[in-house]
Amino acid sequence: MPHFAKGVVKFRRDVYPGKAELFEKLATGQSPEALFITCSDSRIETAMLTQTDPGELFICRNAGNIVPPHTNQTGGMTASIEFAIGALKIPNIVICGHTECGAMKGAMNRAALTSLPHVREWLGYSQGAVDIVEAIGPDLEPEAKMKMLLEQNVILQLQHLKTHPTVAVALAQDAVTLHGWVYDIKTGEVSAYDEDNKCWVSVEERYAGELLELMDDKHAC
């Protein structure tokens, strides 16, 4: 804990003064650009990965970056999604998986999780992705099979998102866009799901048009 306390002191002394205007603005409210759903894994640092400031991302984290399908039973993910889209009107939702995901390794063999009953049940929300991998990639090497699972799990959770009423309404009104990402911890690469072509490409390729427009705007300024 002294390490964390030292970090707080450094933040108050060295970091906060340089961003005081930003924090004063944030004290009056928030208007995030994206709901960012990712894993609880300590190796995923969302602000570093996306190079964003406080206030730009509304973040939900859990083991396996899972979105349970909507039911009438209230849960933390359900309530957070409802608030983010229904109240804050956030225009983008990103589900970001990652390599070396312990949750996905567990999902591959849920029967072995007898000592972690809640984890075993939670990972049931990824069972569809596991079944897909076993059906279309049974002969793949373990590394390739895990890569496919990471991707299929993100796609499955995007499907689950669409069952949430606030998301369904926003999609019908073209008020929200869904994004699927997988982050490679070792290389720093991020791949994104191209739903139109049903394939995974680099972030640079997936958002080439938007990135070019952003660069043009900067040059214009």
Backbone hydrogen bonds, N-H to C=O, Kabsch-Sander energy under -0.5 kcal/mol:
donor,donor_aa,acceptor,acceptor_aa,energy
5,A,1,M,-2.7
6,K,2,P,-2.5
7,G,3,H,-1.6
8,V,4,F,-2.1
9,V,5,A,-2.2
10,K,6,K,-2.3
11,F,7,G,-2.5
12,R,8,V,-2.6
13,R,9,V,-2.3
14,D,10,K,-3.4
15,V,10,K,-1.2
15,V,11,F,-0.6
16,Y,11,F,-3.6
18,G,15,V,-0.8
19,K,15,V,-0.7
19,K,16,Y,-1.5
20,A,17,P,-0.9
23,F,19,K,-2.2
24,E,20,A,-2.2
25,K,21,E,-1.8
26,L,22,L,-2.4
27,A,23,F,-1.5
28,T,25,K,-1.5
29,G,26,L,-1.4
33,E,56,E,-2.0
34,A,56,E,-1.3
35,L,92,N,-2.9
36,F,34,A,-0.7
36,F,58,F,-2.6
37,I,35,L,-0.7
37,I,94,V,-3.4
38,T,36,F,-0.6
38,T,60,C,-2.3
39,C,96,C,-0.7
40,S,62,N,-0.8
44,I,41,D,-1.8
45,E,43,R,-0.8
46,T,44,I,-0.7
49,L,45,E,-2.7
50,T,46,T,-2.4
51,Q,47,A,-1.3
52,T,47,A,-1.2
56,E,53,D,-1.7
58,F,34,A,-2.8
59,I,57,L,-0.7
60,C,36,F,-2.3
62,N,38,T,-1.6
65,N,62,N,-1.8
70,H,160,H,-0.5
74,T,72,N,-0.6
79,A,75,G,-2.6
80,S,76,G,-2.1
81,I,77,M,-2.6
82,E,78,T,-2.3
83,F,79,A,-2.4
84,A,80,S,-2.7
85,I,81,I,-2.5
86,G,82,E,-2.5
87,A,82,E,-0.6
87,A,83,F,-1.6
88,L,83,F,-2.3
90,I,84,A,-2.0
93,I,177,T,-2.5
94,V,35,L,-2.9
95,I,179,H,-2.5
96,C,37,I,-2.9
96,C,94,V,-0.6
97,G,95,I,-0.6
97,G,181,W,-2.7
99,T,183,Y,-2.2
101,C,98,H,-0.5
102,G,100,E,-0.7
105,K,101,C,-1.8
106,G,102,G,-2.2
107,A,103,A,-2.2
108,M,104,M,-1.3
109,N,106,G,-1.3
110,R,107,A,-0.7
112,A,109,N,-1.5
113,L,110,R,-1.9
114,T,112,A,-0.5
116,L,113,L,-1.3
120,R,116,L,-2.6
121,E,117,P,-2.1
122,W,118,H,-2.6
123,L,119,V,-2.5
124,G,121,E,-1.3
125,Y,122,W,-1.8
126,S,123,L,-2.0
127,Q,124,G,-1.3
129,A,126,S,-0.7
130,V,126,S,-1.8
131,D,127,Q,-2.7
132,I,128,G,-2.0
133,V,129,A,-2.2
134,E,130,V,-2.3
135,A,131,D,-1.7
136,I,132,I,-2.7
137,G,133,V,-2.3
140,L,137,G,-1.3
145,K,141,E,-2.7
146,M,142,P,-2.4
147,K,143,E,-2.1
148,M,144,A,-2.2
149,L,145,K,-2.1
150,L,146,M,-2.6
151,E,147,K,-1.9
152,Q,148,M,-3.0
153,N,149,L,-2.8
154,V,150,L,-1.6
155,I,151,E,-2.2
156,L,152,Q,-2.6
157,Q,153,N,-2.5
158,L,154,V,-2.0
159,Q,155,I,-1.7
160,H,156,L,-2.2
161,L,157,Q,-2.2
162,K,158,L,-1.2
163,T,160,H,-1.7
164,H,161,L,-1.8
167,V,164,H,-0.6
168,A,164,H,-2.7
169,V,165,P,-2.6
170,A,166,T,-2.1
171,L,167,V,-2.8
172,A,168,A,-2.1
173,Q,169,V,-1.5
174,D,171,L,-1.4
175,A,170,A,-3.4
176,V,170,A,-0.7
177,T,91,P,-1.9
179,H,93,I,-2.6
181,W,95,I,-2.9
182,V,191,S,-2.1
183,Y,97,G,-2.6
184,D,189,E,-3.1
185,I,183,Y,-0.8
188,G,184,D,-2.6
191,S,182,V,-2.5
192,A,201,V,-3.5
193,Y,180,G,-2.7
194,D,199,C,-3.6
195,E,193,Y,-0.9
198,K,194,D,-1.0
199,C,194,D,-1.6
201,V,192,A,-2.6
203,V,190,V,-1.8
206,R,202,S,-2.9
207,Y,203,V,-2.3
208,A,205,E,-1.2
211,L,207,Y,-2.8
212,L,208,A,-2.3
213,E,209,G,-2.2
214,L,210,E,-2.2
215,M,211,L,-2.3
216,D,212,L,-2.3
217,D,213,E,-2.2
218,K,214,L,-1.9
219,H,215,M,-2.2
220,A,216,D,-2.0
221,C,217,D,-1.5
